[in-house]
């Protein structure tokens, strides 16, 4: 099964975004995922990793929950 980690910037107030992504992933892929964990960070980070491989980084892409879910879905075993 697959482990997803969402690292988000606490000082930036990105918790709501992280929770939105977590909810979307658990709703659409929950039975196929081991875990969707939230990890606190700083310095503007918002990043999503699937089994240690980055699939989304706010520094590179525009935030879009549906696009993140699609990227994760492609990597779910």
N, CA, C and O atoms as a Tripos MOL2 file, in Angstrom:
@<TRIPOS>MOLECULE
protein
  308   307    77     0     0
PROTEIN
NO_CHARGES

@<TRIPOS>ATOM
      1 N           0.8400   -1.1850    0.0000 N.3       1 UNK1
      2 CA          0.0000    0.0000    0.0000 C.3       1 UNK1
      3 C           0.8810    1.2450    0.0000 C.2       1 UNK1
      4 O           2.1070    1.1550    0.0690 O.2       1 UNK1
      5 N           0.2490    2.3830   -0.0770 N.am      2 UNK2
      6 CA          0.9340    3.6360   -0.3350 C.3       2 UNK2
      7 C           0.8250    4.5880    0.8540 C.2       2 UNK2
      8 O          -0.2090    4.6650    1.5180 O.2       2 UNK2
      9 N           1.9230    5.3120    1.1060 N.am      3 UNK3
     10 CA          1.9460    6.3160    2.1660 C.3       3 UNK3
     11 C           2.1280    7.6950    1.5330 C.2       3 UNK3
     12 O           3.0480    7.9090    0.7430 O.2       3 UNK3
     13 N           1.2440    8.6220    1.8870 N.am      4 UNK4
     14 CA          1.3110    9.9960    1.3860 C.3       4 UNK4
     15 C           1.6440   10.9070    2.5590 C.2       4 UNK4
     16 O           1.0690   10.7840    3.6410 O.2       4 UNK4
     17 N           2.5790   11.8200    2.3290 N.am      5 UNK5
     18 CA          2.9280   12.8030    3.3480 C.3       5 UNK5
     19 C           2.7380   14.2070    2.7770 C.2       5 UNK5
     20 O           3.2140   14.5220    1.6860 O.2       5 UNK5
     21 N           2.0400   15.0310    3.5280 N.am      6 UNK6
     22 CA          1.8090   16.4180    3.1440 C.3       6 UNK6
     23 C           2.5670   17.2890    4.1410 C.2       6 UNK6
     24 O           2.2340   17.3130    5.3260 O.2       6 UNK6
     25 N           3.5790   17.9990    3.6660 N.am      7 UNK7
     26 CA          4.3340   18.9140    4.5140 C.3       7 UNK7
     27 C           3.8460   20.3270    4.2190 C.2       7 UNK7
     28 O           3.7900   20.7430    3.0620 O.2       7 UNK7
     29 N           3.4950   21.0560    5.2650 N.am      8 UNK8
     30 CA          2.9110   22.3810    5.0760 C.3       8 UNK8
     31 C           3.5250   23.3960    6.0410 C.2       8 UNK8
     32 O           3.9550   23.0480    7.1400 O.2       8 UNK8
     33 N           3.5570   24.6430    5.6100 N.am      9 UNK9
     34 CA          4.1200   25.7320    6.4000 C.3       9 UNK9
     35 C           3.1210   26.1670    7.4680 C.2       9 UNK9
     36 O           2.0260   26.6320    7.1490 O.2       9 UNK9
     37 N           3.5000   26.0140    8.7290 N.am     10 UNK10
     38 CA          2.6410   26.4200    9.8380 C.3      10 UNK10
     39 C           2.5230   27.9470    9.9110 C.2      10 UNK10
     40 O           1.4060   28.4620    9.9680 O.2      10 UNK10
     41 N           3.6510   28.6920    9.9110 N.am     11 UNK11
     42 CA          3.5340   30.1590   10.0020 C.3      11 UNK11
     43 C           2.7380   30.7820    8.8580 C.2      11 UNK11
     44 O           2.1430   31.8460    9.0290 O.2      11 UNK11
     45 N           2.7200   30.1290    7.6920 N.am     12 UNK12
     46 CA          1.9960   30.6600    6.5230 C.3      12 UNK12
     47 C           0.4970   30.3950    6.5990 C.2      12 UNK12
     48 O          -0.2760   30.9710    5.8330 O.2      12 UNK12
     49 N           0.0860   29.5330    7.5150 N.am     13 UNK13
     50 CA         -1.3320   29.2010    7.6370 C.3      13 UNK13
     51 C          -1.8210   28.2120    6.5990 C.2      13 UNK13
     52 O          -2.9800   28.2720    6.1880 O.2      13 UNK13
     53 N          -0.9560   27.3000    6.1650 N.am     14 UNK14
     54 CA         -1.3140   26.3340    5.1310 C.3      14 UNK14
     55 C          -2.0040   25.0810    5.6620 C.2      14 UNK14
     56 O          -2.2190   24.1330    4.9060 O.2      14 UNK14
     57 N          -2.3550   25.0590    6.9500 N.am     15 UNK15
     58 CA         -3.0220   23.8840    7.5090 C.3      15 UNK15
     59 C          -4.3310   23.5930    6.7730 C.2      15 UNK15
     60 O          -4.6210   22.4340    6.4760 O.2      15 UNK15
     61 N          -5.1230   24.6200    6.4740 N.am     16 UNK16
     62 CA         -6.3880   24.3990    5.7740 C.3      16 UNK16
     63 C          -6.1600   23.7270    4.4190 C.2      16 UNK16
     64 O          -6.8940   22.8100    4.0500 O.2      16 UNK16
     65 N          -5.1580   24.1750    3.6850 N.am     17 UNK17
     66 CA         -4.8380   23.5520    2.3910 C.3      17 UNK17
     67 C          -4.4420   22.0910    2.5870 C.2      17 UNK17
     68 O          -4.8910   21.2130    1.8500 O.2      17 UNK17
     69 N          -3.6020   21.8430    3.5810 N.am     18 UNK18
     70 CA         -3.1470   20.4720    3.8460 C.3      18 UNK18
     71 C          -4.3290   19.5750    4.1920 C.2      18 UNK18
     72 O          -4.4140   18.4400    3.7230 O.2      18 UNK18
     73 N          -5.2410   20.0860    5.0150 N.am     19 UNK19
     74 CA         -6.4190   19.3030    5.3820 C.3      19 UNK19
     75 C          -7.3340   19.0690    4.1760 C.2      19 UNK19
     76 O          -7.9350   18.0020    4.0530 O.2      19 UNK19
     77 N          -7.4400   20.0520    3.2940 N.am     20 UNK20
     78 CA         -8.2480   19.8780    2.0770 C.3      20 UNK20
     79 C          -7.6870   18.7540    1.2040 C.2      20 UNK20
     80 O          -8.4390   17.9170    0.7040 O.2      20 UNK20
     81 N          -6.3730   18.7380    1.0250 N.am     21 UNK21
     82 CA         -5.7390   17.6930    0.2240 C.3      21 UNK21
     83 C          -5.8950   16.3410    0.9120 C.2      21 UNK21
     84 O          -6.2280   15.3480    0.2660 O.2      21 UNK21
     85 N          -5.6560   16.3030    2.2130 N.am     22 UNK22
     86 CA         -5.7930   15.0580    2.9690 C.3      22 UNK22
     87 C          -7.2120   14.5070    2.8280 C.2      22 UNK22
     88 O          -7.3900   13.3170    2.5640 O.2      22 UNK22
     89 N          -8.2140   15.3540    3.0000 N.am     23 UNK23
     90 CA         -9.6090   14.9160    2.8930 C.3      23 UNK23
     91 C          -9.9160   14.3970    1.4900 C.2      23 UNK23
     92 O         -10.5590   13.3580    1.3370 O.2      23 UNK23
     93 N          -9.4590   15.1170    0.4690 N.am     24 UNK24
     94 CA         -9.7180   14.6850   -0.9180 C.3      24 UNK24
     95 C          -9.0700   13.3370   -1.1990 C.2      24 UNK24
     96 O          -9.6680   12.4850   -1.8550 O.2      24 UNK24
     97 N          -7.8600   13.1390   -0.7100 N.am     25 UNK25
     98 CA         -7.1660   11.8630   -0.9350 C.3      25 UNK25
     99 C          -7.8590   10.7220   -0.2060 C.2      25 UNK25
    100 O          -8.0590    9.6490   -0.7750 O.2      25 UNK25
    101 N          -8.2250   10.9450    1.0470 N.am     26 UNK26
    102 CA         -8.8740    9.8880    1.8140 C.3      26 UNK26
    103 C         -10.2640    9.5700    1.2670 C.2      26 UNK26
    104 O         -10.7010    8.4210    1.3090 O.2      26 UNK26
    105 N         -10.9480   10.5740    0.7600 N.am     27 UNK27
    106 CA        -12.2780   10.3550    0.1880 C.3      27 UNK27
    107 C         -12.2060    9.5550   -1.1060 C.2      27 UNK27
    108 O         -13.0190    8.6580   -1.3320 O.2      27 UNK27
    109 N         -11.2400    9.8760   -1.9480 N.am     28 UNK28
    110 CA        -11.1970    9.2300   -3.2610 C.3      28 UNK28
    111 C         -10.3210    7.9790   -3.3100 C.2      28 UNK28
    112 O         -10.5720    7.0880   -4.1220 O.2      28 UNK28
    113 N          -9.3080    7.8960   -2.4610 N.am     29 UNK29
    114 CA         -8.3660    6.7760   -2.5310 C.3      29 UNK29
    115 C          -8.1620    6.0690   -1.1990 C.2      29 UNK29
    116 O          -7.2850    5.2130   -1.0900 O.2      29 UNK29
    117 N          -8.9330    6.4000   -0.2090 N.am     30 UNK30
    118 CA         -8.7130    5.9370    1.1570 C.3      30 UNK30
    119 C          -8.4350    4.4580    1.3160 C.2      30 UNK30
    120 O          -7.5310    4.0790    2.0600 O.2      30 UNK30
    121 N          -9.1960    3.6090    0.6300 N.am     31 UNK31
    122 CA         -9.0200    2.1580    0.7910 C.3      31 UNK31
    123 C          -7.7200    1.6710    0.1560 C.2      31 UNK31
    124 O          -7.2900    0.5460    0.4130 O.2      31 UNK31
    125 N          -7.0970    2.5000   -0.6640 N.am     32 UNK32
    126 CA         -5.8600    2.0950   -1.3400 C.3      32 UNK32
    127 C          -4.6160    2.7250   -0.7080 C.2      32 UNK32
    128 O          -3.5040    2.5280   -1.1970 O.2      32 UNK32
    129 N          -4.8030    3.4830    0.3800 N.am     33 UNK33
    130 CA         -3.6920    4.1750    1.0250 C.3      33 UNK33
    131 C          -3.4670    3.6290    2.4260 C.2      33 UNK33
    132 O          -4.4170    3.3390    3.1530 O.2      33 UNK33
    133 N          -2.1990    3.4940    2.7950 N.am     34 UNK34
    134 CA         -1.8690    3.1270    4.1790 C.3      34 UNK34
    135 C          -2.1070    4.3070    5.0990 C.2      34 UNK34
    136 O          -2.6930    4.1650    6.1730 O.2      34 UNK34
    137 N          -1.6470    5.4790    4.6680 N.am     35 UNK35
    138 CA         -1.7550    6.6670    5.5050 C.3      35 UNK35
    139 C          -1.6180    7.9170    4.6590 C.2      35 UNK35
    140 O          -0.9730    7.9220    3.6110 O.2      35 UNK35
    141 N          -2.2460    8.9820    5.1490 N.am     36 UNK36
    142 CA         -2.0420   10.3180    4.5960 C.3      36 UNK36
    143 C          -1.7140   11.1850    5.8070 C.2      36 UNK36
    144 O          -2.6030   11.5790    6.5610 O.2      36 UNK36
    145 N          -0.4370   11.4740    5.9820 N.am     37 UNK37
    146 CA          0.0160   12.1790    7.1710 C.3      37 UNK37
    147 C           0.3280   13.6370    6.8730 C.2      37 UNK37
    148 O           0.7110   14.0050    5.7630 O.2      37 UNK37
    149 N           0.1500   14.4480    7.9040 N.am     38 UNK38
    150 CA          0.4890   15.8610    7.8280 C.3      38 UNK38
    151 C           1.7870   16.0750    8.6110 C.2      38 UNK38
    152 O           1.9550   15.5620    9.7180 O.2      38 UNK38
    153 N           2.6910   16.8390    8.0130 N.am     39 UNK39
    154 CA          3.9740   17.1300    8.6590 C.3      39 UNK39
    155 C           4.1700   18.6370    8.6720 C.2      39 UNK39
    156 O           4.0710   19.2940    7.6360 O.2      39 UNK39
    157 N           4.4440   19.1700    9.8340 N.am     40 UNK40
    158 CA          4.6250   20.6090    9.9480 C.3      40 UNK40
    159 C           5.9590   21.0390    9.3670 C.2      40 UNK40
    160 O           6.9510   20.3130    9.4240 O.2      40 UNK40
    161 N           5.9540   22.2470    8.8040 N.am     41 UNK41
    162 CA          7.1560   22.8080    8.2220 C.3      41 UNK41
    163 C           7.1200   24.3240    8.3330 C.2      41 UNK41
    164 O           6.2630   24.8850    9.0170 O.2      41 UNK41
    165 N           8.0450   24.9770    7.6640 N.am     42 UNK42
    166 CA          8.1050   26.4360    7.6660 C.3      42 UNK42
    167 C           8.7040   26.9250    6.3580 C.2      42 UNK42
    168 O           8.8540   26.1440    5.4180 O.2      42 UNK42
    169 N           9.0420   28.1810    6.2850 N.am     43 UNK43
    170 CA          9.6620   28.7840    5.0960 C.3      43 UNK43
    171 C           8.8100   28.6230    3.8320 C.2      43 UNK43
    172 O           9.3540   28.4840    2.7370 O.2      43 UNK43
    173 N           7.4800   28.6390    3.9740 N.am     44 UNK44
    174 CA          6.5950   28.6180    2.8150 C.3      44 UNK44
    175 C           6.3900   27.2720    2.1570 C.2      44 UNK44
    176 O           5.8410   27.2010    1.0580 O.2      44 UNK44
    177 N           6.8200   26.1990    2.8080 N.am     45 UNK45
    178 CA          6.7360   24.8790    2.1960 C.3      45 UNK45
    179 C           5.2850   24.4000    2.0770 C.2      45 UNK45
    180 O           4.4810   24.5930    2.9880 O.2      45 UNK45
    181 N           4.9720   23.7880    0.9660 N.am     46 UNK46
    182 CA          3.7610   22.9840    0.7910 C.3      46 UNK46
    183 C           4.1260   21.9410   -0.2410 C.2      46 UNK46
    184 O           4.2840   22.2440   -1.4230 O.2      46 UNK46
    185 N           4.2570   20.7230    0.2140 N.am     47 UNK47
    186 CA          4.7940   19.6600   -0.6130 C.3      47 UNK47
    187 C           4.0450   18.3660   -0.3280 C.2      47 UNK47
    188 O           3.6610   18.1040    0.8120 O.2      47 UNK47
    189 N           3.8400   17.5600   -1.3590 N.am     48 UNK48
    190 CA          3.1740   16.2740   -1.2100 C.3      48 UNK48
    191 C           4.1040   15.1990   -1.7570 C.2      48 UNK48
    192 O           4.5620   15.2800   -2.8970 O.2      48 UNK48
    193 N           4.3780   14.1880   -0.9290 N.am     49 UNK49
    194 CA          5.2250   13.0600   -1.3150 C.3      49 UNK49
    195 C           4.4150   11.7740   -1.2740 C.2      49 UNK49
    196 O           3.5690   11.5880   -0.3990 O.2      49 UNK49
    197 N           4.6790   10.8970   -2.2210 N.am     50 UNK50
    198 CA          4.0720    9.5700   -2.2420 C.3      50 UNK50
    199 C           5.2180    8.5660   -2.1350 C.2      50 UNK50
    200 O           6.0710    8.4810   -3.0170 O.2      50 UNK50
    201 N           5.2210    7.8140   -1.0500 N.am     51 UNK51
    202 CA          6.2910    6.8430   -0.7890 C.3      51 UNK51
    203 C           7.6730    7.4710   -0.9780 C.2      51 UNK51
    204 O           8.5680    6.8680   -1.5700 O.2      51 UNK51
    205 N           7.8290    8.6990   -0.4600 N.am     52 UNK52
    206 CA          9.1150    9.3730   -0.4940 C.3      52 UNK52
    207 C           9.4300   10.1180   -1.7770 C.2      52 UNK52
    208 O          10.4640   10.7810   -1.8610 O.2      52 UNK52
    209 N           8.5640   10.0250   -2.7800 N.am     53 UNK53
    210 CA          8.7860   10.7050   -4.0650 C.3      53 UNK53
    211 C           7.8750   11.9280   -4.1450 C.2      53 UNK53
    212 O           6.6620   11.8120   -3.9670 O.2      53 UNK53
    213 N           8.4530   13.0950   -4.4100 N.am     54 UNK54
    214 CA          7.6770   14.3160   -4.4940 C.3      54 UNK54
    215 C           6.7590   14.2970   -5.7150 C.2      54 UNK54
    216 O           7.1950   14.0060   -6.8290 O.2      54 UNK54
    217 N           5.4770   14.6120   -5.4900 N.am     55 UNK55
    218 CA          4.5200   14.7100   -6.5910 C.3      55 UNK55
    219 C           3.9710   16.1220   -6.7320 C.2      55 UNK55
    220 O           3.3930   16.4660   -7.7630 O.2      55 UNK55
    221 N           4.1490   16.9440   -5.6960 N.am     56 UNK56
    222 CA          3.7120   18.3340   -5.7660 C.3      56 UNK56
    223 C           4.5880   19.1780   -4.8580 C.2      56 UNK56
    224 O           4.9000   18.7890   -3.7330 O.2      56 UNK56
    225 N           4.9810   20.3450   -5.3660 N.am     57 UNK57
    226 CA          5.7140   21.3270   -4.5760 C.3      57 UNK57
    227 C           5.2010   22.7020   -4.9680 C.2      57 UNK57
    228 O           5.2310   23.0740   -6.1420 O.2      57 UNK57
    229 N           4.7370   23.4430   -3.9970 N.am     58 UNK58
    230 CA          4.1870   24.7730   -4.2470 C.3      58 UNK58
    231 C           5.1800   25.6690   -4.9750 C.2      58 UNK58
    232 O           4.7820   26.5670   -5.7170 O.2      58 UNK58
    233 N           6.4500   25.4310   -4.7680 N.am     59 UNK59
    234 CA          7.4780   26.2330   -5.4290 C.3      59 UNK59
    235 C           7.4920   26.0130   -6.9430 C.2      59 UNK59
    236 O           7.9440   26.8770   -7.6940 O.2      59 UNK59
    237 N           6.9950   24.8520   -7.3890 N.am     60 UNK60
    238 CA          7.0360   24.4980   -8.8120 C.3      60 UNK60
    239 C           5.6820   24.5660   -9.5170 C.2      60 UNK60
    240 O           5.6220   24.8090  -10.7220 O.2      60 UNK60
    241 N           4.5940   24.3520   -8.7690 N.am     61 UNK61
    242 CA          3.2750   24.2340   -9.3690 C.3      61 UNK61
    243 C           2.2600   25.1040   -8.6280 C.2      61 UNK61
    244 O           2.4510   25.4510   -7.4620 O.2      61 UNK61
    245 N           1.1760   25.4490   -9.3300 N.am     62 UNK62
    246 CA          0.0810   26.1730   -8.6960 C.3      62 UNK62
    247 C          -0.7720   25.1910   -7.9030 C.2      62 UNK62
    248 O          -1.0210   24.0740   -8.3560 O.2      62 UNK62
    249 N          -1.2180   25.6060   -6.7210 N.am     63 UNK63
    250 CA         -2.0170   24.7440   -5.8510 C.3      63 UNK63
    251 C          -3.3510   24.4140   -6.5090 C.2      63 UNK63
    252 O          -4.1170   25.3060   -6.8710 O.2      63 UNK63
    253 N          -3.6170   23.1180   -6.6570 N.am     64 UNK64
    254 CA         -4.8650   22.6270   -7.2360 C.3      64 UNK64
    255 C          -5.1230   21.2480   -6.6420 C.2      64 UNK64
    256 O          -4.4330   20.2820   -6.9680 O.2      64 UNK64
    257 N          -6.1150   21.1660   -5.7750 N.am     65 UNK65
    258 CA         -6.3960   19.9070   -5.0740 C.3      65 UNK65
    259 C          -6.6370   18.7730   -6.0610 C.2      65 UNK65
    260 O          -6.0960   17.6810   -5.8870 O.2      65 UNK65
    261 N          -7.4350   19.0110   -7.0870 N.am     66 UNK66
    262 CA         -7.7540   17.9500   -8.0530 C.3      66 UNK66
    263 C          -6.5030   17.4600   -8.7830 C.2      66 UNK66
    264 O          -6.3530   16.2610   -9.0200 O.2      66 UNK66
    265 N          -5.6150   18.3710   -9.1350 N.am     67 UNK67
    266 CA         -4.3750   17.9810   -9.8100 C.3      67 UNK67
    267 C          -3.4910   17.1550   -8.8890 C.2      67 UNK67
    268 O          -2.8490   16.2020   -9.3310 O.2      67 UNK67
    269 N          -3.4540   17.5140   -7.6160 N.am     68 UNK68
    270 CA         -2.6580   16.7450   -6.6520 C.3      68 UNK68
    271 C          -3.2270   15.3360   -6.5170 C.2      68 UNK68
    272 O          -2.4760   14.3610   -6.5070 O.2      68 UNK68
    273 N          -4.5420   15.2250   -6.4140 N.am     69 UNK69
    274 CA         -5.1790   13.9040   -6.3060 C.3      69 UNK69
    275 C          -4.8510   13.0660   -7.5420 C.2      69 UNK69
    276 O          -4.5580   11.8770   -7.4170 O.2      69 UNK69
    277 N          -4.8970   13.6640   -8.7260 N.am     70 UNK70
    278 CA         -4.5640   12.9210   -9.9570 C.3      70 UNK70
    279 C          -3.1170   12.4240   -9.9150 C.2      70 UNK70
    280 O          -2.8400   11.2840  -10.2880 O.2      70 UNK70
    281 N          -2.1990   13.2740   -9.4640 N.am     71 UNK71
    282 CA         -0.7780   12.8700   -9.3850 C.3      71 UNK71
    283 C          -0.6040   11.7060   -8.4040 C.2      71 UNK71
    284 O           0.1390   10.7640   -8.6790 O.2      71 UNK71
    285 N          -1.2850   11.7760   -7.2730 N.am     72 UNK72
    286 CA         -1.1870   10.6890   -6.2910 C.3      72 UNK72
    287 C          -1.8020    9.4200   -6.8600 C.2      72 UNK72
    288 O          -1.2230    8.3420   -6.7330 O.2      72 UNK72
    289 N          -2.9660    9.5340   -7.4850 N.am     73 UNK73
    290 CA         -3.6530    8.3640   -8.0580 C.3      73 UNK73
    291 C          -2.7580    7.6070   -9.0320 C.2      73 UNK73
    292 O          -2.7700    6.3760   -9.0620 O.2      73 UNK73
    293 N          -1.9870    8.3370   -9.8240 N.am     74 UNK74
    294 CA         -1.0910    7.7020  -10.7980 C.3      74 UNK74
    295 C           0.0000    6.8670  -10.1340 C.2      74 UNK74
    296 O           0.5780    5.9850  -10.7690 O.2      74 UNK74
    297 N           0.2800    7.1380   -8.8720 N.am     75 UNK75
    298 CA          1.3760    6.4360   -8.1890 C.3      75 UNK75
    299 C           0.9030    5.4050   -7.1710 C.2      75 UNK75
    300 O           1.7170    4.7020   -6.5740 O.2      75 UNK75
    301 N          -0.4070    5.3130   -6.9710 N.am     76 UNK76
    302 CA         -0.9380    4.3470   -6.0110 C.3      76 UNK76
    303 C          -0.7900    2.9460   -6.5820 C.2      76 UNK76
    304 O          -1.1420    2.6810   -7.7320 O.2      76 UNK76
    305 N          -0.2660    2.0670   -5.7590 N.am     77 UNK77
    306 CA         -0.0580    0.6630   -6.1890 C.3      77 UNK77
    307 C          -1.3120   -0.1550   -6.0260 C.2      77 UNK77
    308 O          -1.3170   -1.3460   -6.3360 O.2      77 UNK77
@<TRIPOS>BOND
     1     1     2 1
     2     2     3 1
     3     3     4 2
     4     3     5 am
     5     5     6 1
     6     6     7 1
     7     7     8 2
     8     7     9 am
     9     9    10 1
    10    10    11 1
    11    11    12 2
    12    11    13 am
    13    13    14 1
    14    14    15 1
    15    15    16 2
    16    15    17 am
    17    17    18 1
    18    18    19 1
    19    19    20 2
    20    19    21 am
    21    21    22 1
    22    22    23 1
    23    23    24 2
    24    23    25 am
    25    25    26 1
    26    26    27 1
    27    27    28 2
    28    27    29 am
    29    29    30 1
    30    30    31 1
    31    31    32 2
    32    31    33 am
    33    33    34 1
    34    34    35 1
    35    35    36 2
    36    35    37 am
    37    37    38 1
    38    38    39 1
    39    39    40 2
    40    39    41 am
    41    41    42 1
    42    42    43 1
    43    43    44 2
    44    43    45 am
    45    45    46 1
    46    46    47 1
    47    47    48 2
    48    47    49 am
    49    49    50 1
    50    50    51 1
    51    51    52 2
    52    51    53 am
    53    53    54 1
    54    54    55 1
    55    55    56 2
    56    55    57 am
    57    57    58 1
    58    58    59 1
    59    59    60 2
    60    59    61 am
    61    61    62 1
    62    62    63 1
    63    63    64 2
    64    63    65 am
    65    65    66 1
    66    66    67 1
    67    67    68 2
    68    67    69 am
    69    69    70 1
    70    70    71 1
    71    71    72 2
    72    71    73 am
    73    73    74 1
    74    74    75 1
    75    75    76 2
    76    75    77 am
    77    77    78 1
    78    78    79 1
    79    79    80 2
    80    79    81 am
    81    81    82 1
    82    82    83 1
    83    83    84 2
    84    83    85 am
    85    85    86 1
    86    86    87 1
    87    87    88 2
    88    87    89 am
    89    89    90 1
    90    90    91 1
    91    91    92 2
    92    91    93 am
    93    93    94 1
    94    94    95 1
    95    95    96 2
    96    95    97 am
    97    97    98 1
    98    98    99 1
    99    99   100 2
   100    99   101 am
   101   101   102 1
   102   102   103 1
   103   103   104 2
   104   103   105 am
   105   105   106 1
   106   106   107 1
   107   107   108 2
   108   107   109 am
   109   109   110 1
   110   110   111 1
   111   111   112 2
   112   111   113 am
   113   113   114 1
   114   114   115 1
   115   115   116 2
   116   115   117 am
   117   117   118 1
   118   118   119 1
   119   119   120 2
   120   119   121 am
   121   121   122 1
   122   122   123 1
   123   123   124 2
   124   123   125 am
   125   125   126 1
   126   126   127 1
   127   127   128 2
   128   127   129 am
   129   129   130 1
   130   130   131 1
   131   131   132 2
   132   131   133 am
   133   133   134 1
   134   134   135 1
   135   135   136 2
   136   135   137 am
   137   137   138 1
   138   138   139 1
   139   139   140 2
   140   139   141 am
   141   141   142 1
   142   142   143 1
   143   143   144 2
   144   143   145 am
   145   145   146 1
   146   146   147 1
   147   147   148 2
   148   147   149 am
   149   149   150 1
   150   150   151 1
   151   151   152 2
   152   151   153 am
   153   153   154 1
   154   154   155 1
   155   155   156 2
   156   155   157 am
   157   157   158 1
   158   158   159 1
   159   159   160 2
   160   159   161 am
   161   161   162 1
   162   162   163 1
   163   163   164 2
   164   163   165 am
   165   165   166 1
   166   166   167 1
   167   167   168 2
   168   167   169 am
   169   169   170 1
   170   170   171 1
   171   171   172 2
   172   171   173 am
   173   173   174 1
   174   174   175 1
   175   175   176 2
   176   175   177 am
   177   177   178 1
   178   178   179 1
   179   179   180 2
   180   179   181 am
   181   181   182 1
   182   182   183 1
   183   183   184 2
   184   183   185 am
   185   185   186 1
   186   186   187 1
   187   187   188 2
   188   187   189 am
   189   189   190 1
   190   190   191 1
   191   191   192 2
   192   191   193 am
   193   193   194 1
   194   194   195 1
   195   195   196 2
   196   195   197 am
   197   197   198 1
   198   198   199 1
   199   199   200 2
   200   199   201 am
   201   201   202 1
   202   202   203 1
   203   203   204 2
   204   203   205 am
   205   205   206 1
   206   206   207 1
   207   207   208 2
   208   207   209 am
   209   209   210 1
   210   210   211 1
   211   211   212 2
   212   211   213 am
   213   213   214 1
   214   214   215 1
   215   215   216 2
   216   215   217 am
   217   217   218 1
   218   218   219 1
   219   219   220 2
   220   219   221 am
   221   221   222 1
   222   222   223 1
   223   223   224 2
   224   223   225 am
   225   225   226 1
   226   226   227 1
   227   227   228 2
   228   227   229 am
   229   229   230 1
   230   230   231 1
   231   231   232 2
   232   231   233 am
   233   233   234 1
   234   234   235 1
   235   235   236 2
   236   235   237 am
   237   237   238 1
   238   238   239 1
   239   239   240 2
   240   239   241 am
   241   241   242 1
   242   242   243 1
   243   243   244 2
   244   243   245 am
   245   245   246 1
   246   246   247 1
   247   247   248 2
   248   247   249 am
   249   249   250 1
   250   250   251 1
   251   251   252 2
   252   251   253 am
   253   253   254 1
   254   254   255 1
   255   255   256 2
   256   255   257 am
   257   257   258 1
   258   258   259 1
   259   259   260 2
   260   259   261 am
   261   261   262 1
   262   262   263 1
   263   263   264 2
   264   263   265 am
   265   265   266 1
   266   266   267 1
   267   267   268 2
   268   267   269 am
   269   269   270 1
   270   270   271 1
   271   271   272 2
   272   271   273 am
   273   273   274 1
   274   274   275 1
   275   275   276 2
   276   275   277 am
   277   277   278 1
   278   278   279 1
   279   279   280 2
   280   279   281 am
   281   281   282 1
   282   282   283 1
   283   283   284 2
   284   283   285 am
   285   285   286 1
   286   286   287 1
   287   287   288 2
   288   287   289 am
   289   289   290 1
   290   290   291 1
   291   291   292 2
   292   291   293 am
   293   293   294 1
   294   294   295 1
   295   295   296 2
   296   295   297 am
   297   297   298 1
   298   298   299 1
   299   299   300 2
   300   299   301 am
   301   301   302 1
   302   302   303 1
   303   303   304 2
   304   303   305 am
   305   305   306 1
   306   306   307 1
   307   307   308 2
@<TRIPOS>SUBSTRUCTURE
     1 UNK1         2 RESIDUE 1 A UNK
     2 UNK2         6 RESIDUE 1 A UNK
     3 UNK3        10 RESIDUE 1 A UNK
     4 UNK4        14 RESIDUE 1 A UNK
     5 UNK5        18 RESIDUE 1 A UNK
     6 UNK6        22 RESIDUE 1 A UNK
     7 UNK7        26 RESIDUE 1 A UNK
     8 UNK8        30 RESIDUE 1 A UNK
     9 UNK9        34 RESIDUE 1 A UNK
    10 UNK10       38 RESIDUE 1 A UNK
    11 UNK11       42 RESIDUE 1 A UNK
    12 UNK12       46 RESIDUE 1 A UNK
    13 UNK13       50 RESIDUE 1 A UNK
    14 UNK14       54 RESIDUE 1 A UNK
    15 UNK15       58 RESIDUE 1 A UNK
    16 UNK16       62 RESIDUE 1 A UNK
    17 UNK17       66 RESIDUE 1 A UNK
    18 UNK18       70 RESIDUE 1 A UNK
    19 UNK19       74 RESIDUE 1 A UNK
    20 UNK20       78 RESIDUE 1 A UNK
    21 UNK21       82 RESIDUE 1 A UNK
    22 UNK22       86 RESIDUE 1 A UNK
    23 UNK23       90 RESIDUE 1 A UNK
    24 UNK24       94 RESIDUE 1 A UNK
    25 UNK25       98 RESIDUE 1 A UNK
    26 UNK26      102 RESIDUE 1 A UNK
    27 UNK27      106 RESIDUE 1 A UNK
    28 UNK28      110 RESIDUE 1 A UNK
    29 UNK29      114 RESIDUE 1 A UNK
    30 UNK30      118 RESIDUE 1 A UNK
    31 UNK31      122 RESIDUE 1 A UNK
    32 UNK32      126 RESIDUE 1 A UNK
    33 UNK33      130 RESIDUE 1 A UNK
    34 UNK34      134 RESIDUE 1 A UNK
    35 UNK35      138 RESIDUE 1 A UNK
    36 UNK36      142 RESIDUE 1 A UNK
    37 UNK37      146 RESIDUE 1 A UNK
    38 UNK38      150 RESIDUE 1 A UNK
    39 UNK39      154 RESIDUE 1 A UNK
    40 UNK40      158 RESIDUE 1 A UNK
    41 UNK41      162 RESIDUE 1 A UNK
    42 UNK42      166 RESIDUE 1 A UNK
    43 UNK43      170 RESIDUE 1 A UNK
    44 UNK44      174 RESIDUE 1 A UNK
    45 UNK45      178 RESIDUE 1 A UNK
    46 UNK46      182 RESIDUE 1 A UNK
    47 UNK47      186 RESIDUE 1 A UNK
    48 UNK48      190 RESIDUE 1 A UNK
    49 UNK49      194 RESIDUE 1 A UNK
    50 UNK50      198 RESIDUE 1 A UNK
    51 UNK51      202 RESIDUE 1 A UNK
    52 UNK52      206 RESIDUE 1 A UNK
    53 UNK53      210 RESIDUE 1 A UNK
    54 UNK54      214 RESIDUE 1 A UNK
    55 UNK55      218 RESIDUE 1 A UNK
    56 UNK56      222 RESIDUE 1 A UNK
    57 UNK57      226 RESIDUE 1 A UNK
    58 UNK58      230 RESIDUE 1 A UNK
    59 UNK59      234 RESIDUE 1 A UNK
    60 UNK60      238 RESIDUE 1 A UNK
    61 UNK61      242 RESIDUE 1 A UNK
    62 UNK62      246 RESIDUE 1 A UNK
    63 UNK63      250 RESIDUE 1 A UNK
    64 UNK64      254 RESIDUE 1 A UNK
    65 UNK65      258 RESIDUE 1 A UNK
    66 UNK66      262 RESIDUE 1 A UNK
    67 UNK67      266 RESIDUE 1 A UNK
    68 UNK68      270 RESIDUE 1 A UNK
    69 UNK69      274 RESIDUE 1 A UNK
    70 UNK70      278 RESIDUE 1 A UNK
    71 UNK71      282 RESIDUE 1 A UNK
    72 UNK72      286 RESIDUE 1 A UNK
    73 UNK73      290 RESIDUE 1 A UNK
    74 UNK74      294 RESIDUE 1 A UNK
    75 UNK75      298 RESIDUE 1 A UNK
    76 UNK76      302 RESIDUE 1 A UNK
    77 UNK77      306 RESIDUE 1 A UNK
